Amino acid sequence: MPTPSLAPCPVSEAPPALPPPEVPPEPSLTKTAQASQDWRTRRHARYTAVQELLAQGMRMRAIAKQLQLSRKTVRQFAVAEPFPERGTRRAGRSKLDPFIPYLEQQLAAG
């Protein structure tokens, strides 16, 4: 039986190009998170508008009238150096709070 001839493999000049790595899609936001992000975007736009009009020398009352904002909001945006982010809500007390240690103990006991 004849042995197959082993011819040398031609060496390519460059290895085959790999496809670019897939970029994972951005995680989709919940409706609540999307609404919160949209609200922040609109609020930041109002803050920027107030800062620009103040830089032009416009008075706060005129800015409030032009942008249809309350004077209090314009004043808050005027004195805020960086954009004032909204704070996160603190969790309120629950009626179950006094019983949590007991419930955890019962859960651990099976």
Secondary structure, 3 states (H helix, E strand, C coil): CCCCCCCCCCCCCCCCCCCCCCCCCCCCCCHHHHHHHHHHHHHHHHHHHHHHHHHCCCCHHHHHHHHCCCHHHHHHHHHCCCCCCCCCCCCCCCCCHHHHHHHHHHHHHC
